[in-house]
Structures are given as structure tokens and as C-alpha cells.
Amino acid sequence: MGFDDNGRAEAAVLDGGPADGLRMRVTDRPAVIQVTYPCALEGASATGVRAEALYIYRRDFRVKEAPLRYGLDGASP
């Protein structure tokens, strides 16, 4: 994944949930990061259907410098 010069890429870390401790680079300090996690399905192998659990991480605006921190929003979605 590359980053262009139009945005400022910074280090970020996720807190809580299934992605706890995951580190990444984000551009332009997004307020929200969406993480998906695949779910195992029974009897759907031939249908092409898949399901994913959705987790929302919101930026901690108290953190002003890298690494930015994003905490699990347990109430979303």
C-alpha cells in the first residue's frame, strides 16, 4: 500500500477488540477506522456467500502526535 504526497501518513495503533495492538499508517487523521473479521459459515462453501464481523474504532482526539490511537467503539454499529 503506497501513500501519495497529498496527505500526511502517520503511525496509528488500535486499542481493544479483535484488532488490539494492530499498528498501521493512516493518512489525514481519519476519525474512524473500520475493521472486518471473517466469520466461518456452515454449508455455504458452494454458494460464494461470506460473512464478516464489523468493528469500529474511533480516534482518541486527546492524542495529538504519532502514534495516533483508535479505541474500539463497542456500541457500533
mmCIF file of the N, C-alpha and C atoms, coordinates in Angstrom:
data_MODEL
# 
_entry.id   MODEL 
# 
loop_
_atom_site.group_PDB 
_atom_site.id 
_atom_site.type_symbol 
_atom_site.label_atom_id 
_atom_site.label_alt_id 
_atom_site.label_comp_id 
_atom_site.label_asym_id 
_atom_site.label_entity_id 
_atom_site.label_seq_id 
_atom_site.pdbx_PDB_ins_code 
_atom_site.Cartn_x 
_atom_site.Cartn_y 
_atom_site.Cartn_z 
_atom_site.occupancy 
_atom_site.B_iso_or_equiv 
_atom_site.pdbx_formal_charge 
_atom_site.auth_seq_id 
_atom_site.auth_comp_id 
_atom_site.auth_asym_id 
_atom_site.auth_atom_id 
_atom_site.pdbx_PDB_model_num 
ATOM 1   N N  . MET A 1 1  ? 0.846   -1.168  0.000  1.00 0.00 ? 1  MET A N  1 
ATOM 2   C CA . MET A 1 1  ? 0.000   0.000   0.000  1.00 0.00 ? 1  MET A CA 1 
ATOM 3   C C  . MET A 1 1  ? 0.889   1.228   0.000  1.00 0.00 ? 1  MET A C  1 
ATOM 4   N N  . GLY A 1 2  ? 0.690   2.097   -0.947 1.00 0.00 ? 2  GLY A N  1 
ATOM 5   C CA . GLY A 1 2  ? 1.504   3.286   -1.028 1.00 0.00 ? 2  GLY A CA 1 
ATOM 6   C C  . GLY A 1 2  ? 0.750   4.508   -0.549 1.00 0.00 ? 2  GLY A C  1 
ATOM 7   N N  . PHE A 1 3  ? 1.469   5.534   -0.254 1.00 0.00 ? 3  PHE A N  1 
ATOM 8   C CA . PHE A 1 3  ? 0.876   6.788   0.172  1.00 0.00 ? 3  PHE A CA 1 
ATOM 9   C C  . PHE A 1 3  ? 1.395   7.881   -0.743 1.00 0.00 ? 3  PHE A C  1 
ATOM 10  N N  . ASP A 1 4  ? 0.493   8.769   -1.158 1.00 0.00 ? 4  ASP A N  1 
ATOM 11  C CA . ASP A 1 4  ? 0.951   9.860   -2.007 1.00 0.00 ? 4  ASP A CA 1 
ATOM 12  C C  . ASP A 1 4  ? 1.325   11.059  -1.149 1.00 0.00 ? 4  ASP A C  1 
ATOM 13  N N  . ASP A 1 5  ? 1.837   12.080  -1.794 1.00 0.00 ? 5  ASP A N  1 
ATOM 14  C CA . ASP A 1 5  ? 2.302   13.257  -1.073 1.00 0.00 ? 5  ASP A CA 1 
ATOM 15  C C  . ASP A 1 5  ? 1.177   14.226  -0.739 1.00 0.00 ? 5  ASP A C  1 
ATOM 16  N N  . ASN A 1 6  ? -0.053  13.938  -1.166 1.00 0.00 ? 6  ASN A N  1 
ATOM 17  C CA . ASN A 1 6  ? -1.165  14.844  -0.906 1.00 0.00 ? 6  ASN A CA 1 
ATOM 18  C C  . ASN A 1 6  ? -1.635  14.786  0.543  1.00 0.00 ? 6  ASN A C  1 
ATOM 19  N N  . GLY A 1 7  ? -1.427  13.673  1.208  1.00 0.00 ? 7  GLY A N  1 
ATOM 20  C CA . GLY A 1 7  ? -1.841  13.532  2.600  1.00 0.00 ? 7  GLY A CA 1 
ATOM 21  C C  . GLY A 1 7  ? -0.650  13.181  3.461  1.00 0.00 ? 7  GLY A C  1 
ATOM 22  N N  . ARG A 1 8  ? -0.789  13.416  4.745  1.00 0.00 ? 8  ARG A N  1 
ATOM 23  C CA . ARG A 1 8  ? 0.297   13.128  5.675  1.00 0.00 ? 8  ARG A CA 1 
ATOM 24  C C  . ARG A 1 8  ? 0.039   11.780  6.331  1.00 0.00 ? 8  ARG A C  1 
ATOM 25  N N  . ALA A 1 9  ? 0.897   10.813  6.084  1.00 0.00 ? 9  ALA A N  1 
ATOM 26  C CA . ALA A 1 9  ? 0.754   9.483   6.673  1.00 0.00 ? 9  ALA A CA 1 
ATOM 27  C C  . ALA A 1 9  ? 1.421   9.462   8.045  1.00 0.00 ? 9  ALA A C  1 
ATOM 28  N N  . GLU A 1 10 ? 0.708   8.887   9.021  1.00 0.00 ? 10 GLU A N  1 
ATOM 29  C CA . GLU A 1 10 ? 1.218   8.797   10.386 1.00 0.00 ? 10 GLU A CA 1 
ATOM 30  C C  . GLU A 1 10 ? 0.968   7.398   10.938 1.00 0.00 ? 10 GLU A C  1 
ATOM 31  N N  . ALA A 1 11 ? 1.748   7.041   11.926 1.00 0.00 ? 11 ALA A N  1 
ATOM 32  C CA . ALA A 1 11 ? 1.549   5.764   12.605 1.00 0.00 ? 11 ALA A CA 1 
ATOM 33  C C  . ALA A 1 11 ? 0.299   5.845   13.475 1.00 0.00 ? 11 ALA A C  1 
ATOM 34  N N  . ALA A 1 12 ? -0.402  4.717   13.574 1.00 0.00 ? 12 ALA A N  1 
ATOM 35  C CA . ALA A 1 12 ? -1.590  4.624   14.424 1.00 0.00 ? 12 ALA A CA 1 
ATOM 36  C C  . ALA A 1 12 ? -1.635  3.231   15.036 1.00 0.00 ? 12 ALA A C  1 
ATOM 37  N N  . VAL A 1 13 ? -2.291  3.131   16.184 1.00 0.00 ? 13 VAL A N  1 
ATOM 38  C CA . VAL A 1 13 ? -2.439  1.840   16.862 1.00 0.00 ? 13 VAL A CA 1 
ATOM 39  C C  . VAL A 1 13 ? -3.888  1.699   17.320 1.00 0.00 ? 13 VAL A C  1 
ATOM 40  N N  . LEU A 1 14 ? -4.428  0.472   17.222 1.00 0.00 ? 14 LEU A N  1 
ATOM 41  C CA . LEU A 1 14 ? -5.798  0.198   17.639 1.00 0.00 ? 14 LEU A CA 1 
ATOM 42  C C  . LEU A 1 14 ? -5.800  -0.385  19.048 1.00 0.00 ? 14 LEU A C  1 
ATOM 43  N N  . ASP A 1 15 ? -6.757  0.062   19.868 1.00 0.00 ? 15 ASP A N  1 
ATOM 44  C CA . ASP A 1 15 ? -6.884  -0.398  21.253 1.00 0.00 ? 15 ASP A CA 1 
ATOM 45  C C  . ASP A 1 15 ? -8.195  -1.143  21.442 1.00 0.00 ? 15 ASP A C  1 
ATOM 46  N N  . GLY A 1 16 ? -8.123  -2.350  21.989 1.00 0.00 ? 16 GLY A N  1 
ATOM 47  C CA . GLY A 1 16 ? -9.310  -3.128  22.307 1.00 0.00 ? 16 GLY A CA 1 
ATOM 48  C C  . GLY A 1 16 ? -9.807  -3.957  21.136 1.00 0.00 ? 16 GLY A C  1 
ATOM 49  N N  . GLY A 1 17 ? -10.740 -4.845  21.445 1.00 0.00 ? 17 GLY A N  1 
ATOM 50  C CA . GLY A 1 17 ? -11.369 -5.662  20.413 1.00 0.00 ? 17 GLY A CA 1 
ATOM 51  C C  . GLY A 1 17 ? -10.425 -6.625  19.724 1.00 0.00 ? 17 GLY A C  1 
ATOM 52  N N  . PRO A 1 18 ? -10.861 -7.170  18.593 1.00 0.00 ? 18 PRO A N  1 
ATOM 53  C CA . PRO A 1 18 ? -10.077 -8.195  17.908 1.00 0.00 ? 18 PRO A CA 1 
ATOM 54  C C  . PRO A 1 18 ? -8.799  -7.667  17.264 1.00 0.00 ? 18 PRO A C  1 
ATOM 55  N N  . ALA A 1 19 ? -8.704  -6.374  17.059 1.00 0.00 ? 19 ALA A N  1 
ATOM 56  C CA . ALA A 1 19 ? -7.519  -5.797  16.424 1.00 0.00 ? 19 ALA A CA 1 
ATOM 57  C C  . ALA A 1 19 ? -6.618  -5.095  17.441 1.00 0.00 ? 19 ALA A C  1 
ATOM 58  N N  . ASP A 1 20 ? -6.769  -5.413  18.716 1.00 0.00 ? 20 ASP A N  1 
ATOM 59  C CA . ASP A 1 20 ? -5.992  -4.767  19.775 1.00 0.00 ? 20 ASP A CA 1 
ATOM 60  C C  . ASP A 1 20 ? -4.499  -4.853  19.491 1.00 0.00 ? 20 ASP A C  1 
ATOM 61  N N  . GLY A 1 21 ? -3.845  -3.707  19.511 1.00 0.00 ? 21 GLY A N  1 
ATOM 62  C CA . GLY A 1 21 ? -2.404  -3.656  19.298 1.00 0.00 ? 21 GLY A CA 1 
ATOM 63  C C  . GLY A 1 21 ? -1.980  -3.574  17.841 1.00 0.00 ? 21 GLY A C  1 
ATOM 64  N N  . LEU A 1 22 ? -2.923  -3.694  16.920 1.00 0.00 ? 22 LEU A N  1 
ATOM 65  C CA . LEU A 1 22 ? -2.592  -3.609  15.497 1.00 0.00 ? 22 LEU A CA 1 
ATOM 66  C C  . LEU A 1 22 ? -2.062  -2.221  15.176 1.00 0.00 ? 22 LEU A C  1 
ATOM 67  N N  . ARG A 1 23 ? -0.930  -2.198  14.479 1.00 0.00 ? 23 ARG A N  1 
ATOM 68  C CA . ARG A 1 23 ? -0.316  -0.926  14.102 1.00 0.00 ? 23 ARG A CA 1 
ATOM 69  C C  . ARG A 1 23 ? -0.474  -0.742  12.605 1.00 0.00 ? 23 ARG A C  1 
ATOM 70  N N  . MET A 1 24 ? -0.666  0.501   12.185 1.00 0.00 ? 24 MET A N  1 
ATOM 71  C CA . MET A 1 24 ? -0.851  0.817   10.772 1.00 0.00 ? 24 MET A CA 1 
ATOM 72  C C  . MET A 1 24 ? -0.424  2.243   10.502 1.00 0.00 ? 24 MET A C  1 
ATOM 73  N N  . ARG A 1 25 ? -0.488  2.622   9.235  1.00 0.00 ? 25 ARG A N  1 
ATOM 74  C CA . ARG A 1 25 ? -0.247  4.007   8.841  1.00 0.00 ? 25 ARG A CA 1 
ATOM 75  C C  . ARG A 1 25 ? -1.551  4.547   8.290  1.00 0.00 ? 25 ARG A C  1 
ATOM 76  N N  . VAL A 1 26 ? -1.925  5.739   8.728  1.00 0.00 ? 26 VAL A N  1 
ATOM 77  C CA . VAL A 1 26 ? -3.148  6.389   8.261  1.00 0.00 ? 26 VAL A CA 1 
ATOM 78  C C  . VAL A 1 26 ? -2.794  7.730   7.639  1.00 0.00 ? 26 VAL A C  1 
ATOM 79  N N  . THR A 1 27 ? -3.628  8.167   6.728  1.00 0.00 ? 27 THR A N  1 
ATOM 80  C CA . THR A 1 27 ? -3.423  9.446   6.053  1.00 0.00 ? 27 THR A CA 1 
ATOM 81  C C  . THR A 1 27 ? -4.527  10.417  6.449  1.00 0.00 ? 27 THR A C  1 
ATOM 82  N N  . ASP A 1 28 ? -4.171  11.633  6.757  1.00 0.00 ? 28 ASP A N  1 
ATOM 83  C CA . ASP A 1 28 ? -5.117  12.715  7.072  1.00 0.00 ? 28 ASP A CA 1 
ATOM 84  C C  . ASP A 1 28 ? -5.952  12.474  8.328  1.00 0.00 ? 28 ASP A C  1 
ATOM 85  N N  . ARG A 1 29 ? -5.439  11.692  9.264  1.00 0.00 ? 29 ARG A N  1 
ATOM 86  C CA . ARG A 1 29 ? -6.070  11.501  10.574 1.00 0.00 ? 29 ARG A CA 1 
ATOM 87  C C  . ARG A 1 29 ? -7.572  11.212  10.506 1.00 0.00 ? 29 ARG A C  1 
ATOM 88  N N  . PRO A 1 30 ? -7.975  10.099  9.912  1.00 0.00 ? 30 PRO A N  1 
ATOM 89  C CA . PRO A 1 30 ? -9.410  9.795   9.848  1.00 0.00 ? 30 PRO A CA 1 
ATOM 90  C C  . PRO A 1 30 ? -10.004 9.653   11.248 1.00 0.00 ? 30 PRO A C  1 
ATOM 91  N N  . ALA A 1 31 ? -11.257 10.023  11.400 1.00 0.00 ? 31 ALA A N  1 
ATOM 92  C CA . ALA A 1 31 ? -11.927 9.946   12.697 1.00 0.00 ? 31 ALA A CA 1 
ATOM 93  C C  . ALA A 1 31 ? -12.302 8.514   13.051 1.00 0.00 ? 31 ALA A C  1 
ATOM 94  N N  . VAL A 1 32 ? -12.494 7.673   12.029 1.00 0.00 ? 32 VAL A N  1 
ATOM 95  C CA . VAL A 1 32 ? -12.976 6.311   12.240 1.00 0.00 ? 32 VAL A CA 1 
ATOM 96  C C  . VAL A 1 32 ? -12.187 5.342   11.376 1.00 0.00 ? 32 VAL A C  1 
ATOM 97  N N  . ILE A 1 33 ? -11.876 4.171   11.939 1.00 0.00 ? 33 ILE A N  1 
ATOM 98  C CA . ILE A 1 33 ? -11.271 3.061   11.196 1.00 0.00 ? 33 ILE A CA 1 
ATOM 99  C C  . ILE A 1 33 ? -12.258 1.896   11.278 1.00 0.00 ? 33 ILE A C  1 
ATOM 100 N N  . GLN A 1 34 ? -12.543 1.285   10.155 1.00 0.00 ? 34 GLN A N  1 
ATOM 101 C CA . GLN A 1 34 ? -13.432 0.116   10.113 1.00 0.00 ? 34 GLN A CA 1 
ATOM 102 C C  . GLN A 1 34 ? -12.585 -1.128  9.937  1.00 0.00 ? 34 GLN A C  1 
ATOM 103 N N  . VAL A 1 35 ? -12.789 -2.113  10.806 1.00 0.00 ? 35 VAL A N  1 
ATOM 104 C CA . VAL A 1 35 ? -12.068 -3.381  10.739 1.00 0.00 ? 35 VAL A CA 1 
ATOM 105 C C  . VAL A 1 35 ? -13.093 -4.486  10.530 1.00 0.00 ? 35 VAL A C  1 
ATOM 106 N N  . THR A 1 36 ? -12.817 -5.385  9.600  1.00 0.00 ? 36 THR A N  1 
ATOM 107 C CA . THR A 1 36 ? -13.698 -6.537  9.403  1.00 0.00 ? 36 THR A CA 1 
ATOM 108 C C  . THR A 1 36 ? -12.934 -7.809  9.725  1.00 0.00 ? 36 THR A C  1 
ATOM 109 N N  . TYR A 1 37 ? -13.669 -8.801  10.190 1.00 0.00 ? 37 TYR A N  1 
ATOM 110 C CA . TYR A 1 37 ? -13.086 -10.077 10.572 1.00 0.00 ? 37 TYR A CA 1 
ATOM 111 C C  . TYR A 1 37 ? -13.960 -11.168 9.972  1.00 0.00 ? 37 TYR A C  1 
ATOM 112 N N  . PRO A 1 38 ? -13.378 -12.101 9.201  1.00 0.00 ? 38 PRO A N  1 
ATOM 113 C CA . PRO A 1 38 ? -14.202 -13.124 8.548  1.00 0.00 ? 38 PRO A CA 1 
ATOM 114 C C  . PRO A 1 38 ? -14.857 -14.070 9.559  1.00 0.00 ? 38 PRO A C  1 
ATOM 115 N N  . CYS A 1 39 ? -16.086 -14.452 9.254  1.00 0.00 ? 39 CYS A N  1 
ATOM 116 C CA . CYS A 1 39 ? -16.830 -15.411 10.075 1.00 0.00 ? 39 CYS A CA 1 
ATOM 117 C C  . CYS A 1 39 ? -16.924 -16.733 9.322  1.00 0.00 ? 39 CYS A C  1 
ATOM 118 N N  . ALA A 1 40 ? -16.785 -17.834 10.042 1.00 0.00 ? 40 ALA A N  1 
ATOM 119 C CA . ALA A 1 40 ? -16.926 -19.157 9.427  1.00 0.00 ? 40 ALA A CA 1 
ATOM 120 C C  . ALA A 1 40 ? -18.403 -19.436 9.173  1.00 0.00 ? 40 ALA A C  1 
ATOM 121 N N  . LEU A 1 41 ? -18.697 -19.942 7.987  1.00 0.00 ? 41 LEU A N  1 
ATOM 122 C CA . LEU A 1 41 ? -20.070 -20.285 7.622  1.00 0.00 ? 41 LEU A CA 1 
ATOM 123 C C  . LEU A 1 41 ? -20.196 -21.788 7.466  1.00 0.00 ? 41 LEU A C  1 
ATOM 124 N N  . GLU A 1 42 ? -21.333 -22.302 7.805  1.00 0.00 ? 42 GLU A N  1 
ATOM 125 C CA . GLU A 1 42 ? -21.600 -23.725 7.627  1.00 0.00 ? 42 GLU A CA 1 
ATOM 126 C C  . GLU A 1 42 ? -22.482 -23.911 6.400  1.00 0.00 ? 42 GLU A C  1 
ATOM 127 N N  . GLY A 1 43 ? -22.073 -24.795 5.501  1.00 0.00 ? 43 GLY A N  1 
ATOM 128 C CA . GLY A 1 43 ? -22.881 -25.117 4.342  1.00 0.00 ? 43 GLY A CA 1 
ATOM 129 C C  . GLY A 1 43 ? -22.931 -24.056 3.267  1.00 0.00 ? 43 GLY A C  1 
ATOM 130 N N  . ALA A 1 44 ? -22.059 -23.075 3.300  1.00 0.00 ? 44 ALA A N  1 
ATOM 131 C CA . ALA A 1 44 ? -22.101 -22.002 2.306  1.00 0.00 ? 44 ALA A CA 1 
ATOM 132 C C  . ALA A 1 44 ? -20.929 -22.062 1.339  1.00 0.00 ? 44 ALA A C  1 
ATOM 133 N N  . SER A 1 45 ? -20.136 -23.121 1.387  1.00 0.00 ? 45 SER A N  1 
ATOM 134 C CA . SER A 1 45 ? -18.915 -23.167 0.580  1.00 0.00 ? 45 SER A CA 1 
ATOM 135 C C  . SER A 1 45 ? -19.192 -23.110 -0.916 1.00 0.00 ? 45 SER A C  1 
ATOM 136 N N  . ALA A 1 46 ? -20.294 -23.687 -1.364 1.00 0.00 ? 46 ALA A N  1 
ATOM 137 C CA . ALA A 1 46 ? -20.584 -23.709 -2.796 1.00 0.00 ? 46 ALA A CA 1 
ATOM 138 C C  . ALA A 1 46 ? -21.342 -22.473 -3.256 1.00 0.00 ? 46 ALA A C  1 
ATOM 139 N N  . THR A 1 47 ? -21.874 -21.697 -2.340 1.00 0.00 ? 47 THR A N  1 
ATOM 140 C CA . THR A 1 47 ? -22.712 -20.571 -2.732 1.00 0.00 ? 47 THR A CA 1 
ATOM 141 C C  . THR A 1 47 ? -21.934 -19.291 -2.970 1.00 0.00 ? 47 THR A C  1 
ATOM 142 N N  . GLY A 1 48 ? -20.726 -19.203 -2.478 1.00 0.00 ? 48 GLY A N  1 
ATOM 143 C CA . GLY A 1 48 ? -19.942 -17.981 -2.620 1.00 0.00 ? 48 GLY A CA 1 
ATOM 144 C C  . GLY A 1 48 ? -20.309 -16.912 -1.602 1.00 0.00 ? 48 GLY A C  1 
ATOM 145 N N  . VAL A 1 49 ? -21.197 -17.233 -0.678 1.00 0.00 ? 49 VAL A N  1 
ATOM 146 C CA . VAL A 1 49 ? -21.607 -16.279 0.344  1.00 0.00 ? 49 VAL A CA 1 
ATOM 147 C C  . VAL A 1 49 ? -20.532 -16.201 1.413  1.00 0.00 ? 49 VAL A C  1 
ATOM 148 N N  . ARG A 1 50 ? -20.318 -15.018 1.943  1.00 0.00 ? 50 ARG A N  1 
ATOM 149 C CA . ARG A 1 50 ? -19.397 -14.860 3.059  1.00 0.00 ? 50 ARG A CA 1 
ATOM 150 C C  . ARG A 1 50 ? -19.992 -13.866 4.046  1.00 0.00 ? 50 ARG A C  1 
ATOM 151 N N  . ALA A 1 51 ? -19.544 -13.932 5.268  1.00 0.00 ? 51 ALA A N  1 
ATOM 152 C CA . ALA A 1 51 ? -19.997 -13.016 6.313  1.00 0.00 ? 51 ALA A CA 1 
ATOM 153 C C  . ALA A 1 51 ? -18.774 -12.496 7.048  1.00 0.00 ? 51 ALA A C  1 
ATOM 154 N N  . GLU A 1 52 ? -18.862 -11.232 7.456  1.00 0.00 ? 52 GLU A N  1 
ATOM 155 C CA . GLU A 1 52 ? -17.760 -10.614 8.189  1.00 0.00 ? 52 GLU A CA 1 
ATOM 156 C C  . GLU A 1 52 ? -18.313 -9.840  9.372  1.00 0.00 ? 52 GLU A C  1 
ATOM 157 N N  . ALA A 1 53 ? -17.640 -9.952  10.498 1.00 0.00 ? 53 ALA A N  1 
ATOM 158 C CA . ALA A 1 53 ? -17.977 -9.147  11.668 1.00 0.00 ? 53 ALA A CA 1 
ATOM 159 C C  . ALA A 1 53 ? -17.360 -7.767  11.462 1.00 0.00 ? 53 ALA A C  1 
ATOM 160 N N  . LEU A 1 54 ? -18.083 -6.736  11.838 1.00 0.00 ? 54 LEU A N  1 
ATOM 161 C CA . LEU A 1 54 ? -17.646 -5.360  11.638 1.00 0.00 ? 54 LEU A CA 1 
ATOM 162 C C  . LEU A 1 54 ? -17.329 -4.728  12.986 1.00 0.00 ? 54 LEU A C  1 
ATOM 163 N N  . TYR A 1 55 ? -16.162 -4.109  13.074 1.00 0.00 ? 55 TYR A N  1 
ATOM 164 C CA . TYR A 1 55 ? -15.741 -3.418  14.288 1.00 0.00 ? 55 TYR A CA 1 
ATOM 165 C C  . TYR A 1 55 ? -15.355 -1.995  13.915 1.00 0.00 ? 55 TYR A C  1 
ATOM 166 N N  . ILE A 1 56 ? -15.782 -1.035  14.734 1.00 0.00 ? 56 ILE A N  1 
ATOM 167 C CA . ILE A 1 56 ? -15.492 0.375   14.500 1.00 0.00 ? 56 ILE A CA 1 
ATOM 168 C C  . ILE A 1 56 ? -14.533 0.862   15.584 1.00 0.00 ? 56 ILE A C  1 
ATOM 169 N N  . TYR A 1 57 ? -13.483 1.523   15.153 1.00 0.00 ? 57 TYR A N  1 
ATOM 170 C CA . TYR A 1 57 ? -12.506 2.130   16.055 1.00 0.00 ? 57 TYR A CA 1 
ATOM 171 C C  . TYR A 1 57 ? -12.540 3.637   15.832 1.00 0.00 ? 57 TYR A C  1 
ATOM 172 N N  . ARG A 1 58 ? -12.692 4.386   16.917 1.00 0.00 ? 58 ARG A N  1 
ATOM 173 C CA . ARG A 1 58 ? -12.762 5.850   16.828 1.00 0.00 ? 58 ARG A CA 1 
ATOM 174 C C  . ARG A 1 58 ? -11.469 6.463   17.372 1.00 0.00 ? 58 ARG A C  1 
ATOM 175 N N  . ARG A 1 59 ? -11.054 7.524   16.716 1.00 0.00 ? 59 ARG A N  1 
ATOM 176 C CA . ARG A 1 59 ? -9.805  8.183   17.102 1.00 0.00 ? 59 ARG A CA 1 
ATOM 177 C C  . ARG A 1 59 ? -9.942  8.854   18.458 1.00 0.00 ? 59 ARG A C  1 
ATOM 178 N N  . ASP A 1 60 ? -8.909  8.739   19.255 1.00 0.00 ? 60 ASP A N  1 
ATOM 179 C CA . ASP A 1 60 ? -8.814  9.433   20.536 1.00 0.00 ? 60 ASP A CA 1 
ATOM 180 C C  . ASP A 1 60 ? -8.237  10.810  20.236 1.00 0.00 ? 60 ASP A C  1 
ATOM 181 N N  . PHE A 1 61 ? -9.094  11.837  20.244 1.00 0.00 ? 61 PHE A N  1 
ATOM 182 C CA . PHE A 1 61 ? -8.670  13.178  19.855 1.00 0.00 ? 61 PHE A CA 1 
ATOM 183 C C  . PHE A 1 61 ? -7.763  13.840  20.883 1.00 0.00 ? 61 PHE A C  1 
ATOM 184 N N  . ARG A 1 62 ? -7.585  13.214  22.051 1.00 0.00 ? 62 ARG A N  1 
ATOM 185 C CA . ARG A 1 62 ? -6.641  13.754  23.039 1.00 0.00 ? 62 ARG A CA 1 
ATOM 186 C C  . ARG A 1 62 ? -5.204  13.504  22.619 1.00 0.00 ? 62 ARG A C  1 
ATOM 187 N N  . VAL A 1 63 ? -4.991  12.502  21.766 1.00 0.00 ? 63 VAL A N  1 
ATOM 188 C CA . VAL A 1 63 ? -3.643  12.175  21.290 1.00 0.00 ? 63 VAL A CA 1 
ATOM 189 C C  . VAL A 1 63 ? -3.339  13.075  20.101 1.00 0.00 ? 63 VAL A C  1 
ATOM 190 N N  . LYS A 1 64 ? -2.316  13.895  20.221 1.00 0.00 ? 64 LYS A N  1 
ATOM 191 C CA . LYS A 1 64 ? -2.001  14.902  19.203 1.00 0.00 ? 64 LYS A CA 1 
ATOM 192 C C  . LYS A 1 64 ? -0.843  14.525  18.292 1.00 0.00 ? 64 LYS A C  1 
ATOM 193 N N  . GLU A 1 65 ? -0.063  13.507  18.663 1.00 0.00 ? 65 GLU A N  1 
ATOM 194 C CA . GLU A 1 65 ? 1.078   13.125  17.828 1.00 0.00 ? 65 GLU A CA 1 
ATOM 195 C C  . GLU A 1 65 ? 1.156   11.611  17.705 1.00 0.00 ? 65 GLU A C  1 
ATOM 196 N N  . ALA A 1 66 ? 1.916   11.165  16.730 1.00 0.00 ? 66 ALA A N  1 
ATOM 197 C CA . ALA A 1 66 ? 2.032   9.731   16.438 1.00 0.00 ? 66 ALA A CA 1 
ATOM 198 C C  . ALA A 1 66 ? 2.694   8.992   17.598 1.00 0.00 ? 66 ALA A C  1 
ATOM 199 N N  . PRO A 1 67 ? 2.281   7.760   17.869 1.00 0.00 ? 67 PRO A N  1 
ATOM 200 C CA . PRO A 1 67 ? 1.233   7.064   17.132 1.00 0.00 ? 67 PRO A CA 1 
ATOM 201 C C  . PRO A 1 67 ? -0.159  7.526   17.577 1.00 0.00 ? 67 PRO A C  1 
ATOM 202 N N  . LEU A 1 68 ? -1.014  7.803   16.595 1.00 0.00 ? 68 LEU A N  1 
ATOM 203 C CA . LEU A 1 68 ? -2.404  8.125   16.902 1.00 0.00 ? 68 LEU A CA 1 
ATOM 204 C C  . LEU A 1 68 ? -3.045  6.886   17.506 1.00 0.00 ? 68 LEU A C  1 
ATOM 205 N N  . ARG A 1 69 ? -4.067  7.087   18.335 1.00 0.00 ? 69 ARG A N  1 
ATOM 206 C CA . ARG A 1 69 ? -4.718  5.944   18.983 1.00 0.00 ? 69 ARG A CA 1 
ATOM 207 C C  . ARG A 1 69 ? -6.192  5.909   18.595 1.00 0.00 ? 69 ARG A C  1 
ATOM 208 N N  . TYR A 1 70 ? -6.650  4.699   18.324 1.00 0.00 ? 70 TYR A N  1 
ATOM 209 C CA . TYR A 1 70 ? -8.044  4.455   17.973 1.00 0.00 ? 70 TYR A CA 1 
ATOM 210 C C  . TYR A 1 70 ? -8.585  3.402   18.924 1.00 0.00 ? 70 TYR A C  1 
ATOM 211 N N  . GLY A 1 71 ? -9.680  3.723   19.618 1.00 0.00 ? 71 GLY A N  1 
ATOM 212 C CA . GLY A 1 71 ? -10.271 2.792   20.566 1.00 0.00 ? 71 GLY A CA 1 
ATOM 213 C C  . GLY A 1 71 ? -11.521 2.138   20.001 1.00 0.00 ? 71 GLY A C  1 
ATOM 214 N N  . LEU A 1 72 ? -11.751 0.893   20.385 1.00 0.00 ? 72 LEU A N  1 
ATOM 215 C CA . LEU A 1 72 ? -12.927 0.156   19.941 1.00 0.00 ? 72 LEU A CA 1 
ATOM 216 C C  . LEU A 1 72 ? -14.190 0.858   20.414 1.00 0.00 ? 72 LEU A C  1 
ATOM 217 N N  . ASP A 1 73 ? -15.113 1.074   19.509 1.00 0.00 ? 73 ASP A N  1 
ATOM 218 C CA . ASP A 1 73 ? -16.428 1.617   19.842 1.00 0.00 ? 73 ASP A CA 1 
ATOM 219 C C  . ASP A 1 73 ? -17.361 0.424   19.991 1.00 0.00 ? 73 ASP A C  1 
ATOM 220 N N  . GLY A 1 74 ? -17.554 -0.035  21.211 1.00 0.00 ? 74 GLY A N  1 
ATOM 221 C CA . GLY A 1 74 ? -18.357 -1.218  21.466 1.00 0.00 ? 74 GLY A CA 1 
ATOM 222 C C  . GLY A 1 74 ? -19.830 -1.043  21.150 1.00 0.00 ? 74 GLY A C  1 
ATOM 223 N N  . ALA A 1 75 ? -20.289 0.190   20.994 1.00 0.00 ? 75 ALA A N  1 
ATOM 224 C CA . ALA A 1 75 ? -21.697 0.448   20.694 1.00 0.00 ? 75 ALA A CA 1 
ATOM 225 C C  . ALA A 1 75 ? -21.979 0.469   19.196 1.00 0.00 ? 75 ALA A C  1 
ATOM 226 N N  . SER A 1 76 ? -20.962 0.432   18.380 1.00 0.00 ? 76 SER A N  1 
ATOM 227 C CA . SER A 1 76 ? -21.148 0.486   16.923 1.00 0.00 ? 76 SER A CA 1 
ATOM 228 C C  . SER A 1 76 ? -20.910 -0.879  16.326 1.00 0.00 ? 76 SER A C  1 
ATOM 229 N N  . PRO A 1 77 ? -21.525 -1.179  15.249 1.00 0.00 ? 77 PRO A N  1 
ATOM 230 C CA . PRO A 1 77 ? -22.579 -0.407  14.583 1.00 0.00 ? 77 PRO A CA 1 
ATOM 231 C C  . PRO A 1 77 ? -23.916 -0.636  15.225 1.00 0.00 ? 77 PRO A C  1 
# 
